[in-house]
């Protein structure tokens, strides 16, 4: 029924698109080169290459087909199956396709001026829209991609948020009288203990992949505050003054590495991930990430362990990746909001606030309230900011037009089509209702999983490594190191402590800090 509804809408959009033959208003000058046909309509052909990630590429095949049919042009779709391949080609300025949809950061080739300014695309109103793309999309995402000179070189081909996915089928069964979704990390730990007592694994996990970055980076940002978290990647910290105030200061000697939220967040992750605490799947260090997902949706692990799992840290692509298993054994999966780190109270004016009160304030925020009795405006604002934070892989899923493209007008027209209602209808059709961050309303006729994603993260604050910082893309500044190069999930699961992680990171980054900090000067 849902796909039929979307297909009907798609047909209407295609008819309208064919009639107007373009997305721009009458008389608008075409962006980019000179590959235009009669009446100023882009013509010719382009090639679009996309990394085959968790969202697949069937939606892209359909977009190319409909776009080609409507404009009488040729769009060749190509697939990349090697992680990092497309970014490497862009960095070398050797990418010969007209539109590149990659997995990874594009800020290095952008800095090298290897990408095309997409401002004309963002400033346009696509077919079916009522406002320019830049005004319709999530402002936090747009502003992060915007450069200091007002130009913008990247567009998102996915808008994935990541965090805790709850297997509602399992949890409803073990708690038939009901349960509370945890608002804080202390509540999350109690929830895990209750789940474990019912003979169910609190979390399915594979230590071969660092999906728990999706939680502890958010906890760090919640504790530090968004601006301070972002400043870490730019090499700045808040230096305390004699009068008790702080001043934003360049960390010449690596002072930013001592940001307290880093240790606090990894402490929580250590408690949850440590093998001996029993919150993780028994075969966490044996399963691949695919096997961990299969176990999470009730299929067990390799016939050896059929114990169910209540939660998994993953991204909004999960439902698409496990679709075939859900057909054989339906499970109700939902995304939940990332719990707020309980130690946040140490940073508040009221440092004696209990976790119970913190949770009650979070409930009030979720209900849309703007204050809470007995809580200062400053504290309420801090908690509200923390509640809106979620890990975003959106900046890992960007597309661009190489500066050397031979048909920029048609490539730009394709990107406008992608952001249009018709383009987003196609995307939603193949991804159970998921859309890109361009303001398209897919309606209520979606899966519970997709519905939970949009209900819980309508206007989120994106947390991730700030790839736009030259300290990151030029000098390799990062959040954490783990000695052997293993992910944080694995080293904490094996018993390493949060203090060890912080000290290892300091030692590793300080060895090249003089070079890292040069990028900030």
C-alpha positions as CSV (number, residue, x, y, z in Angstrom):
1,X,0.0,0.0,0.0
2,X,2.8,2.5,0.9
3,X,4.7,1.9,-2.3
4,X,1.5,2.3,-4.4
5,X,0.9,5.6,-2.7
6,X,4.4,6.9,-3.5
7,X,4.2,5.6,-7.0
8,X,1.0,7.6,-7.6
9,X,2.7,10.7,-6.3
10,X,5.8,10.0,-8.4
11,X,3.7,9.8,-11.6
12,X,2.2,13.2,-10.9
13,X,5.6,14.7,-10.3
14,X,7.0,13.2,-13.4
15,X,4.2,14.7,-15.5
16,X,4.8,18.1,-14.0
17,X,8.5,17.8,-14.5
18,X,8.1,16.9,-18.1
19,X,5.8,19.8,-18.8
20,X,8.2,22.4,-17.3
21,X,11.3,20.6,-18.6
22,X,13.4,22.1,-15.8
23,X,13.4,23.0,-12.2
24,X,14.3,26.7,-12.4
25,X,12.1,29.7,-12.7
26,X,11.6,31.3,-16.1
27,X,14.6,33.4,-17.1
28,X,17.0,32.0,-14.5
29,X,20.5,31.8,-15.7
30,X,21.9,28.2,-15.9
31,X,24.7,27.4,-13.5
32,X,28.1,26.0,-14.7
33,X,29.6,25.4,-18.2
34,X,27.9,25.6,-21.6
35,X,26.3,22.2,-22.3
36,X,22.8,23.4,-22.9
37,X,20.4,22.7,-25.7
38,X,17.5,24.7,-27.2
39,X,15.7,27.0,-24.8
40,X,18.6,26.8,-22.4
41,X,17.8,23.3,-21.3
42,X,20.8,21.1,-20.2
43,X,21.6,18.4,-22.7
44,X,24.0,15.7,-23.4
45,X,25.1,13.0,-20.9
46,X,26.6,12.7,-17.5
47,X,28.0,9.8,-15.4
48,X,27.0,9.4,-11.7
49,X,29.1,7.2,-9.5
50,X,27.9,6.1,-6.0
51,X,29.5,4.0,-3.3
52,X,27.4,0.9,-2.6
53,X,26.8,1.4,1.1
54,X,24.0,0.4,3.4
55,X,21.4,2.3,1.4
56,X,22.0,0.4,-1.8
57,X,21.7,2.1,-5.2
58,X,18.4,1.0,-6.6
59,X,17.0,4.4,-5.8
60,X,19.8,6.0,-7.9
61,X,19.1,3.7,-10.9
62,X,15.4,4.8,-10.8
63,X,16.3,8.5,-10.4
64,X,18.6,8.3,-13.4
65,X,15.9,6.6,-15.4
66,X,13.2,9.1,-14.6
67,X,15.5,12.1,-15.0
68,X,16.8,10.8,-18.4
69,X,13.3,10.2,-19.6
70,X,12.0,13.6,-18.6
71,X,14.8,15.7,-20.1
72,X,15.8,13.4,-23.0
73,X,19.4,13.1,-21.7
74,X,21.7,10.2,-20.8
75,X,22.7,9.4,-17.2
76,X,25.1,6.6,-16.8
77,X,25.1,5.1,-13.2
78,X,28.3,3.5,-12.0
79,X,28.9,1.8,-8.6
80,X,32.0,1.7,-6.4
81,X,32.5,-1.2,-4.0
82,X,35.8,-0.2,-2.5
83,X,35.6,1.9,0.7
84,X,37.6,5.1,0.3
85,X,38.1,4.7,-3.5
86,X,36.0,7.7,-4.6
87,X,37.5,10.0,-1.9
88,X,41.0,9.0,-3.0
89,X,40.3,9.8,-6.6
90,X,38.9,13.2,-5.6
91,X,41.9,13.9,-3.5
92,X,44.1,13.2,-6.5
93,X,41.8,15.2,-8.9
94,X,41.6,12.1,-11.0
95,X,37.9,11.4,-10.7
96,X,36.4,11.6,-14.2
97,X,32.7,11.2,-13.4
98,X,30.3,14.2,-13.3
99,X,28.6,13.5,-10.0
100,X,30.4,11.6,-7.2
101,X,28.4,10.1,-4.3
102,X,31.0,9.0,-1.8
103,X,31.4,7.6,1.7
104,X,33.8,9.7,3.6
105,X,34.9,13.3,3.9
106,X,35.2,15.6,0.9
107,X,36.7,18.6,2.7
108,X,40.3,17.9,1.5
109,X,39.4,18.0,-2.2
110,X,37.2,20.9,-1.5
111,X,40.1,22.7,0.1
112,X,42.2,21.9,-3.0
113,X,39.5,23.5,-5.2
114,X,38.8,20.2,-7.0
115,X,35.0,20.6,-6.5
116,X,32.4,22.8,-8.1
117,X,30.5,25.5,-6.2
118,X,26.9,24.3,-5.8
119,X,25.4,27.6,-4.6
120,X,23.1,27.8,-7.7
121,X,21.6,24.4,-6.8
122,X,21.0,25.3,-3.2
123,X,19.6,28.7,-4.1
124,X,17.0,27.2,-6.5
125,X,13.5,26.0,-5.8
126,X,13.1,22.4,-7.1
127,X,9.9,21.2,-8.7
128,X,7.3,20.5,-6.1
129,X,9.0,22.7,-3.5
130,X,8.0,26.1,-2.1
131,X,11.3,27.4,-1.0
132,X,15.0,27.2,-2.0
133,X,16.8,24.0,-1.1
134,X,19.0,25.8,1.4
135,X,15.9,27.0,3.3
136,X,14.1,23.7,3.2
137,X,16.9,21.5,4.7
138,X,18.2,21.0,8.2
139,X,20.0,24.3,9.0
140,X,22.6,22.6,11.1
141,X,23.7,20.5,8.1
142,X,23.6,23.4,5.6
143,X,25.6,25.7,7.9
144,X,28.3,23.0,8.4
145,X,28.8,22.7,4.7
146,X,28.8,26.4,4.0
147,X,32.2,28.0,3.6
148,X,33.4,31.3,5.1
149,X,33.1,33.0,1.7
150,X,29.4,31.9,1.4
151,X,30.0,29.1,-1.1
152,X,29.0,25.4,-0.8
153,X,30.5,22.5,-2.6
154,X,28.8,19.4,-1.2
155,X,25.3,17.9,-1.0
156,X,24.1,15.1,1.1
157,X,22.8,11.9,-0.6
158,X,21.7,10.4,2.7
159,X,20.8,11.8,6.1
160,X,21.6,8.9,8.5
161,X,21.4,9.4,12.2
162,X,22.8,6.7,14.4
163,X,22.4,5.5,17.9
164,X,20.4,2.8,19.9
165,X,18.0,0.6,18.0
166,X,15.5,-1.2,20.2
167,X,14.1,-4.6,19.2
168,X,10.6,-3.8,20.5
169,X,9.4,-7.3,19.8
170,X,11.9,-8.8,22.2
171,X,11.6,-6.1,24.9
172,X,7.7,-6.1,24.8
173,X,7.9,-9.9,25.3
174,X,10.2,-9.8,28.4
175,X,8.4,-6.8,30.0
176,X,4.7,-7.5,29.3
177,X,3.6,-5.0,31.9
178,X,5.6,-2.2,30.3
179,X,9.0,-0.5,30.6
180,X,10.5,3.0,30.4
181,X,12.9,4.0,27.6
182,X,16.0,5.3,29.4
183,X,16.5,9.1,29.3
184,X,19.9,9.1,31.0
185,X,23.0,6.8,31.0
186,X,22.4,5.7,34.6
187,X,18.9,4.6,33.5
188,X,20.4,2.9,30.5
189,X,22.7,0.8,32.7
190,X,19.7,-0.1,35.0
191,X,17.7,-1.0,31.9
192,X,20.6,-3.3,30.8
193,X,20.6,-5.0,34.2
194,X,16.9,-5.6,34.0
195,X,17.2,-7.1,30.5
196,X,20.1,-9.3,31.5
197,X,18.0,-10.7,34.4
198,X,15.5,-11.9,31.8
199,X,18.0,-14.0,30.0
200,X,18.4,-11.7,27.1
201,X,21.5,-9.9,25.9
202,X,21.1,-6.2,26.4
203,X,23.2,-5.5,23.2
204,X,24.2,-7.3,20.1
205,X,27.6,-6.1,18.9
206,X,30.6,-7.0,16.7
207,X,33.8,-5.6,18.1
208,X,35.2,-5.7,14.5
209,X,33.4,-2.4,13.8
210,X,33.3,0.8,16.0
211,X,29.6,1.5,16.1
212,X,29.7,2.6,19.7
213,X,31.4,5.8,18.5
214,X,27.8,6.7,17.8
215,X,27.1,6.9,21.5
216,X,30.2,8.0,23.4
217,X,31.0,10.9,21.0
218,X,27.5,12.2,21.6
219,X,28.0,11.8,25.4
220,X,31.2,13.8,25.1
221,X,29.5,16.6,23.2
222,X,26.6,16.6,25.7
223,X,29.0,17.0,28.6
224,X,31.3,19.6,27.0
225,X,28.6,21.5,25.1
226,X,28.3,21.6,21.3
227,X,30.7,24.6,20.7
228,X,33.4,23.2,23.0
229,X,33.1,19.8,21.3
230,X,33.5,21.3,17.8
231,X,36.4,23.5,19.1
232,X,38.3,20.3,20.0
233,X,38.7,19.5,16.3
234,X,39.9,23.1,15.6
235,X,42.5,23.0,18.4
236,X,40.9,25.4,20.8
237,X,40.0,25.1,24.5
238,X,38.5,27.2,27.2
239,X,41.3,28.6,29.3
240,X,40.4,29.5,32.8
241,X,41.2,33.0,33.9
242,X,42.1,34.3,37.4
243,X,38.5,35.7,37.8
244,X,37.0,32.3,37.1
245,X,35.9,33.1,33.5
246,X,37.2,31.3,30.5
247,X,38.7,32.5,27.2
248,X,38.7,30.5,23.9
249,X,42.4,29.8,23.4
250,X,44.5,27.9,20.9
251,X,45.9,24.7,22.4
252,X,49.6,25.2,21.6
253,X,50.6,22.5,24.0
254,X,47.7,20.1,23.5
255,X,45.6,21.4,26.3
256,X,42.4,20.5,24.4
257,X,43.2,16.8,24.8
258,X,42.3,17.1,28.5
259,X,38.7,18.1,27.8
260,X,36.8,16.5,30.7
261,X,33.9,15.3,28.6
262,X,36.2,12.9,26.8
263,X,37.0,10.9,29.9
264,X,33.5,11.0,31.2
265,X,32.0,9.7,28.0
266,X,34.4,6.8,27.6
267,X,33.9,5.8,31.3
268,X,30.2,5.2,30.4
269,X,31.2,3.2,27.3
270,X,33.7,1.2,29.3
271,X,31.0,0.2,31.9
272,X,28.7,-1.0,29.2
273,X,31.2,-2.6,26.8
274,X,33.4,-4.4,29.2
275,X,33.0,-8.2,28.6
276,X,32.9,-9.2,32.3
277,X,29.9,-6.9,32.9
278,X,27.8,-9.1,30.7
279,X,25.9,-6.4,28.7
280,X,27.2,-7.5,25.3
281,X,26.5,-10.6,23.2
282,X,28.6,-13.6,24.3
283,X,30.1,-13.8,20.8
284,X,30.8,-10.1,20.4
285,X,34.4,-10.7,19.5
286,X,33.6,-13.6,17.1
287,X,30.7,-12.2,15.0
288,X,31.1,-10.0,12.0
289,X,29.0,-6.9,11.8
290,X,26.6,-8.7,9.5
291,X,26.3,-11.6,11.9
292,X,25.7,-9.2,14.8
293,X,22.8,-7.6,12.9
294,X,21.4,-11.0,12.0
295,X,21.5,-12.0,15.7
296,X,19.8,-8.8,16.7
297,X,16.8,-9.5,14.5
298,X,16.2,-12.8,16.1
299,X,18.1,-15.2,13.8
300,X,20.7,-16.2,16.4
301,X,24.4,-16.6,15.8
302,X,25.6,-19.4,13.4
303,X,23.3,-22.0,15.1
304,X,25.5,-21.8,18.3
305,X,23.6,-19.2,20.3
306,X,19.9,-18.4,19.7
307,X,19.7,-16.0,22.7
308,X,17.8,-12.8,21.8
309,X,19.2,-9.3,22.0
310,X,17.2,-6.2,23.1
311,X,19.3,-3.4,21.6
312,X,22.0,-2.6,19.0
313,X,24.0,0.5,18.3
314,X,23.6,1.1,14.6
315,X,22.4,3.5,11.9
316,X,19.1,4.2,10.1
317,X,20.3,2.0,7.3
318,X,19.9,-1.1,9.5
319,X,16.3,-1.9,8.3
320,X,17.4,-1.9,4.7
321,X,20.4,-4.1,5.4
322,X,18.3,-6.8,7.3
323,X,15.2,-6.6,5.2
324,X,15.4,-10.2,3.9
325,X,15.7,-11.5,7.5
326,X,12.7,-9.4,8.6
327,X,10.7,-11.1,5.9
328,X,11.3,-14.5,7.3
329,X,11.0,-13.5,11.0
330,X,9.3,-10.1,11.4
331,X,10.7,-7.9,14.2
332,X,9.5,-4.5,15.3
333,X,12.6,-2.3,15.3
334,X,12.6,1.3,16.5
335,X,15.3,4.0,17.0
336,X,15.3,5.7,20.4
337,X,16.8,9.0,21.5
338,X,20.4,8.9,22.7
339,X,20.3,8.9,26.5
340,X,21.8,12.0,28.1
341,X,25.1,11.4,30.0
342,X,24.2,11.4,33.7
343,X,27.4,13.2,34.7
344,X,26.2,16.3,32.7
345,X,24.9,17.5,36.1
346,X,28.6,18.2,37.0
347,X,28.6,21.0,34.5
348,X,25.2,22.6,35.6
349,X,24.6,25.5,37.9
350,X,22.8,23.0,40.1
351,X,25.5,20.4,40.5
352,X,23.5,18.4,43.1
353,X,20.7,17.7,40.6
354,X,19.7,14.0,41.0
355,X,19.5,11.7,38.0
356,X,15.7,11.4,38.7
357,X,15.3,15.1,38.3
358,X,17.5,15.2,35.2
359,X,15.3,12.5,33.7
360,X,12.2,14.5,34.6
361,X,13.6,17.6,32.9
362,X,14.3,15.4,29.8
363,X,10.7,14.3,29.8
364,X,9.6,17.9,29.9
365,X,11.8,18.7,26.9
366,X,10.4,15.8,25.0
367,X,6.9,17.1,25.7
368,X,7.8,20.5,24.2
369,X,8.0,22.4,27.4
370,X,10.4,25.4,27.7
371,X,11.1,25.3,31.4
372,X,10.9,23.1,34.5
373,X,10.1,24.1,38.1
374,X,13.3,24.6,40.2
375,X,15.6,24.4,37.2
376,X,17.4,27.5,36.0
377,X,17.0,28.7,32.4
378,X,20.7,28.1,31.8
379,X,20.6,24.5,33.1
380,X,17.4,23.8,31.1
381,X,19.0,25.2,27.9
382,X,22.1,23.0,28.5
383,X,20.0,19.9,29.0
384,X,17.8,20.7,26.0
385,X,20.8,21.1,23.8
386,X,22.2,17.7,25.0
387,X,18.8,16.0,24.3
388,X,18.8,17.1,20.7
389,X,22.2,15.7,20.0
390,X,22.6,12.5,18.0
391,X,25.4,11.0,16.0
392,X,25.1,11.9,12.3
393,X,26.8,10.1,9.4
394,X,25.3,12.7,7.1
395,X,28.6,14.3,6.4
396,X,30.0,10.9,5.4
397,X,27.4,10.6,2.7
398,X,28.0,13.7,0.5
399,X,28.0,14.1,-3.3
400,X,29.9,16.7,-5.4
401,X,30.6,17.7,-8.9
402,X,34.3,17.6,-9.7
403,X,35.6,20.9,-11.0
404,X,36.9,19.1,-14.1
405,X,33.4,17.8,-15.0
406,X,32.6,18.4,-18.7
407,X,28.9,18.8,-18.2
408,X,28.3,20.9,-15.1
409,X,24.9,22.2,-16.1
410,X,23.4,18.8,-16.5
411,X,25.1,17.5,-13.4
412,X,23.6,20.4,-11.4
413,X,20.2,19.8,-12.8
414,X,20.5,16.2,-11.7
415,X,21.3,17.3,-8.1
416,X,18.3,19.6,-8.1
417,X,16.2,16.7,-9.3
418,X,17.6,14.6,-6.5
419,X,16.4,17.2,-3.9
420,X,13.0,17.6,-5.5
421,X,9.8,16.0,-4.3
422,X,9.9,13.6,-7.2
423,X,13.5,12.7,-6.5
424,X,12.8,12.2,-2.8
425,X,9.7,10.1,-3.6
426,X,11.9,7.7,-5.6
427,X,14.4,7.6,-2.7
428,X,11.6,6.9,-0.1
429,X,10.1,4.2,-2.3
430,X,13.2,2.1,-2.2
431,X,14.2,2.9,1.4
432,X,11.0,2.3,3.3
433,X,10.3,6.0,3.6
434,X,13.8,7.4,4.4
435,X,14.7,10.7,2.7
436,X,17.6,13.1,2.3
437,X,17.7,16.3,4.5
438,X,15.8,18.5,2.0
439,X,12.5,18.9,3.8
440,X,10.4,16.3,1.9
441,X,7.4,15.0,3.9
442,X,6.9,11.3,3.2
443,X,3.8,11.1,5.3
444,X,2.8,8.6,7.9
445,X,2.6,5.5,5.7
446,X,6.1,4.2,6.6
447,X,7.5,1.4,8.7
448,X,7.7,1.8,12.5
449,X,11.4,2.0,12.2
450,X,11.4,4.9,9.8
451,X,8.6,6.6,11.8
452,X,10.7,6.4,15.0
453,X,13.6,8.0,13.2
454,X,11.7,11.0,12.2
455,X,9.7,11.3,15.4
456,X,12.7,11.2,17.6
457,X,15.1,13.3,15.5
458,X,13.1,16.0,13.7
459,X,15.5,18.9,14.1
460,X,18.6,17.2,15.5
461,X,22.1,18.6,16.4
462,X,24.5,16.5,14.3
463,X,27.5,15.1,16.2
464,X,30.5,13.6,14.5
465,X,34.2,14.3,13.9
466,X,34.3,17.8,12.4
467,X,35.8,16.9,9.0
468,X,35.7,20.5,7.9
469,X,38.6,21.3,10.2
470,X,42.0,21.4,8.5
471,X,43.5,19.9,11.6
472,X,41.4,16.8,10.7
473,X,41.7,16.6,7.0
474,X,45.3,17.8,6.6
475,X,47.0,16.6,9.8
476,X,45.0,13.6,10.9
477,X,43.7,15.1,14.2
478,X,41.2,12.7,15.6
479,X,39.0,11.9,18.6
480,X,40.7,8.8,20.1
481,X,43.5,6.4,19.3
482,X,43.8,2.9,20.6
483,X,47.4,1.9,20.3
484,X,47.0,-1.1,18.0
485,X,44.6,0.6,15.7
486,X,41.7,-1.5,16.9
487,X,38.4,0.3,17.4
488,X,37.3,1.6,20.8
489,X,34.6,-1.0,21.0
490,X,37.1,-3.8,20.9
491,X,39.7,-2.4,23.3
492,X,37.0,-1.5,25.9
493,X,35.3,-4.9,25.5
494,X,38.7,-6.6,26.2
495,X,39.1,-4.7,29.5
496,X,41.1,-1.6,28.7
497,X,40.0,1.4,30.8
498,X,38.7,4.8,29.8
499,X,41.8,6.3,31.4
500,X,44.0,4.1,29.2
501,X,42.2,5.3,26.1
502,X,42.6,9.0,27.0
503,X,46.3,8.6,27.9
504,X,47.0,6.6,24.7
505,X,45.3,9.3,22.7
506,X,47.4,12.1,24.4
507,X,50.6,10.2,23.9
508,X,49.9,9.5,20.2
509,X,48.6,12.9,19.2
510,X,51.2,14.8,21.3
511,X,54.0,13.1,19.3
512,X,52.9,15.1,16.3
513,X,51.0,18.0,17.9
514,X,53.4,20.6,16.5
515,X,52.4,19.6,13.0
516,X,48.7,19.2,13.9
517,X,48.4,22.7,15.4
518,X,50.1,24.3,12.4
519,X,46.9,23.8,10.5
520,X,45.1,26.1,12.9
521,X,47.6,29.0,12.2
